[in-house]
Amino acid sequence: MTRSLARSVVCAVATGDAELAEHHRVRRAVFVAEQGIFTGDDLDPHDARDDVRHVVARVGETVVGTVRLFPLDPATGTWQGDRLAVLDRWRTAGAGAPLVRFAVATAAAAGGRRMVAHVQPANQRFFERLGWVAHGAEQYAGHPHVLMTIGLGPSAGDGQAPLLDEPAPQLGG
Ligand SMILES: CC(C)(COP(=O)(O)OP(=O)(O)OC[C@H]1O[C@@H](n2cnc3c(N)ncnc32)[C@H](O)[C@@H]1OP(=O)(O)O)[C@@H](O)C(=O)NCCC(=O)NCCS
């Protein structure tokens, strides 16, 4: 995969049943078939929320990646981003970073103040390069993860400090 192809990656919130089905197909391919983190499917109650955003990354007509986001704690403006996945053959081509940036921008545009993610240790550096901050190791979905955050919008710096005193959110993944 070449960097020039990556420039054609377009991220958008999935609209319609067909695009949503593509979003879930990618998630199953990565989190069920490839990584075995979930058995059968990776759906959870967040997928049925009215305020969840299911995001797809397309190259032309092909959906190559996903991310999901939703408000976790409206009182503090905290959003969770999860289900970040790029199909194996499309990795390191520049789809994953735009998906993360799109999730961050979408949450910020919706009024969020910070975003949290439970990140697989192998991806901590990937997130740090995108401006995320690590808050330590945790178990999540039965596997080792790192709790990471990023501030959103003009109050970005304020959005991170209190998290260390809060229990790690345990829904999603
Ligand atoms: C993590 C993942 C989404 C990254 O997607 P991707 O499309 O490969 O990412 P990009 O191509 O946009 O990478 C952007 C940059 O980060 C680098 N990078 C990618 N994965 C990395 C990693 N795990 N650690 C460090 N750097 C990484 C790329 O080489 C690229 O570097 P460059 O800008 O110098 O060329 C993808 O590997 C994936 O889907 N993995 C399986 C599912 C998964 O682990 N999901 C995340 C759960 S926390």
The ligand as an SDF file (V2000), in Angstrom:
LIG
                    3D

 48 50  0  0  0  0  0  0  0  0999 V2000
   -3.7970    0.6270   14.8450 C   0  0  0  0  0  0  0  0  0  0  0  0
   -4.3010    0.7670   13.4140 C   0  0  0  0  0  0  0  0  0  0  0  0
   -5.7120    1.2810   13.4080 C   0  0  0  0  0  0  0  0  0  0  0  0
   -3.3760    1.7700   12.6970 C   0  0  0  0  0  0  0  0  0  0  0  0
   -3.9280    1.9860   11.3920 O   0  0  0  0  0  0  0  0  0  0  0  0
   -3.0110    2.3120   10.1440 P   0  0  0  0  0  0  0  0  0  0  0  0
   -3.9080    2.5240    8.9920 O   0  0  0  0  0  0  0  0  0  0  0  0
   -1.9410    1.3070   10.0100 O   0  0  0  0  0  0  0  0  0  0  0  0
   -2.3570    3.6770   10.6100 O   0  0  0  0  0  0  0  0  0  0  0  0
   -1.6820    4.7920    9.6850 P   0  0  0  0  0  0  0  0  0  0  0  0
   -1.2240    4.1800    8.4040 O   0  0  0  0  0  0  0  0  0  0  0  0
   -2.5840    5.9640    9.5740 O   0  0  0  0  0  0  0  0  0  0  0  0
   -0.4120    5.1590   10.5680 O   0  0  0  0  0  0  0  0  0  0  0  0
    0.0300    6.4900   10.7620 C   0  0  0  0  0  0  0  0  0  0  0  0
    1.4870    6.4070   11.2040 C   0  0  0  0  0  0  0  0  0  0  0  0
    1.5780    5.6310   12.4040 O   0  0  0  0  0  0  0  0  0  0  0  0
    2.4250    4.5020   12.1880 C   0  0  0  0  0  0  0  0  0  0  0  0
    1.8730    3.3870   12.9160 N   0  0  0  0  0  0  0  0  0  0  0  0
    0.8610    2.5850   12.5580 C   0  0  0  0  0  0  0  0  0  0  0  0
    0.6140    1.6720   13.5300 N   0  0  0  0  0  0  0  0  0  0  0  0
    1.5090    1.9360   14.5120 C   0  0  0  0  0  0  0  0  0  0  0  0
    1.7680    1.3440   15.7740 C   0  0  0  0  0  0  0  0  0  0  0  0
    1.0510    0.3150   16.2380 N   0  0  0  0  0  0  0  0  0  0  0  0
    2.7530    1.8700   16.5290 N   0  0  0  0  0  0  0  0  0  0  0  0
    3.4970    2.9290   16.0960 C   0  0  0  0  0  0  0  0  0  0  0  0
    3.2880    3.5260   14.8900 N   0  0  0  0  0  0  0  0  0  0  0  0
    2.3100    3.0240   14.1240 C   0  0  0  0  0  0  0  0  0  0  0  0
    2.4270    4.3010   10.6940 C   0  0  0  0  0  0  0  0  0  0  0  0
    3.5830    3.6140   10.2560 O   0  0  0  0  0  0  0  0  0  0  0  0
    2.3840    5.7290   10.1940 C   0  0  0  0  0  0  0  0  0  0  0  0
    3.6630    6.2970   10.3230 O   0  0  0  0  0  0  0  0  0  0  0  0
    4.1930    7.4410    9.3010 P   0  0  0  0  0  0  0  0  0  0  0  0
    3.2340    8.6090    9.4410 O   0  0  0  0  0  0  0  0  0  0  0  0
    5.5720    7.7520    9.7950 O   0  0  0  0  0  0  0  0  0  0  0  0
    4.1760    6.8250    7.9390 O   0  0  0  0  0  0  0  0  0  0  0  0
   -4.1900   -0.5750   12.6570 C   0  0  0  0  0  0  0  0  0  0  0  0
   -2.9050   -1.1030   12.7980 O   0  0  0  0  0  0  0  0  0  0  0  0
   -5.2090   -1.6150   13.0960 C   0  0  0  0  0  0  0  0  0  0  0  0
   -6.3500   -1.6010   12.6790 O   0  0  0  0  0  0  0  0  0  0  0  0
   -4.7680   -2.5770   13.9340 N   0  0  0  0  0  0  0  0  0  0  0  0
   -5.6310   -3.6860   14.3340 C   0  0  0  0  0  0  0  0  0  0  0  0
   -6.7660   -3.2370   15.2250 C   0  0  0  0  0  0  0  0  0  0  0  0
   -6.2810   -2.4590   16.4040 C   0  0  0  0  0  0  0  0  0  0  0  0
   -5.2690   -2.7660   16.9990 O   0  0  0  0  0  0  0  0  0  0  0  0
   -7.0470   -1.4150   16.7200 N   0  0  0  0  0  0  0  0  0  0  0  0
   -6.7150   -0.4670   17.7420 C   0  0  0  0  0  0  0  0  0  0  0  0
   -7.1360   -0.9340   19.0600 C   0  0  0  0  0  0  0  0  0  0  0  0
   -6.4310    0.1410   20.2910 S   0  0  0  0  0  0  0  0  0  0  0  0
  1  2  1  0
  2  3  1  0
  2  4  1  0
  2 36  1  0
  4  5  1  0
  5  6  1  0
  6  7  2  0
  6  8  1  0
  6  9  1  0
  9 10  1  0
 10 11  2  0
 10 12  1  0
 10 13  1  0
 13 14  1  0
 14 15  1  0
 15 16  1  0
 15 30  1  0
 16 17  1  0
 17 18  1  0
 17 28  1  0
 18 19  1  0
 18 27  1  0
 19 20  2  0
 20 21  1  0
 21 22  1  0
 21 27  2  0
 22 23  1  0
 22 24  2  0
 24 25  1  0
 25 26  2  0
 26 27  1  0
 28 29  1  0
 28 30  1  0
 30 31  1  0
 31 32  1  0
 32 33  2  0
 32 34  1  0
 32 35  1  0
 36 37  1  0
 36 38  1  0
 38 39  2  0
 38 40  1  0
 40 41  1  0
 41 42  1  0
 42 43  1  0
 43 44  2  0
 43 45  1  0
 45 46  1  0
 46 47  1  0
 47 48  1  0
M  END
$$$$
